[in-house]
Amino acid sequence: MDRSLRIRFALLGGLFLTLLVLSLVLSSFYKATSRVKTLVLPPDVTSCSKDEDCGLTDQIGCCPCGSGGGQAAVNKRMRPQLKAFLQGACRKRVPCVDVSACRSDLAPVCRDNVCTLTTPGRT
């Protein structure tokens, strides 16, 4: 009986240590991938005076719409500045999912001096 008790104690101790190591590994992975970074775009990126100023971009965050990101209407002249802004803001690699969120039914328009997306036929 004494030997059986020692074996059970050793097994429970080994199981406890395994669970402890596993939880430490998973918590470090969670901390690295669970950070949410809010990007505030410069206002010039979406400013406009007429519909022709606006264009559709397939990346408004760290991930393009083909990888789970979003699309947006931006000022056509500000695309290089937007690209530079996103490169600086998204320096650390963020996990993007391989799911397309791109839509082909969106059109950029200028409303109240801000580029916005709308579906054609809707006001």
C-alpha positions, 0 to 999 in steps of 0.5 A: 500500500505504501508503494502504491501511494508513492506512485500515485503521488509521483503521478499527480505531481508529474501531472501538476507540473505538466499542467503548470508548464502548459499553462505558462506556455499558453499564457505567453502565447495569449499575451502575444496574440491577444493585444488589440491595437486601435488605429486612429487615422489622420483626418486628412486621409478621409477628407474630400470636397467632391466624389471624385476625390474619394477612392476605395482602399482594400486595407484600412488597418494592419490586415488587408480585406483579403485577410480579414481586414476592412475596406474604406473610402479614402482621399486618392491623394492621401493613399501614400500617406495612409500606406506609410502610416499603416507601415509605422503603426503595424510594425509588429506583425499582427495575426491576420486570418485567411478569410476574405472580407472584401466586398465588390458592391461598395462605392466611395462617395464624399459626404459632409467633406468625408469619404464614406462607402455606400452601396450603389443605388442607396443614398 
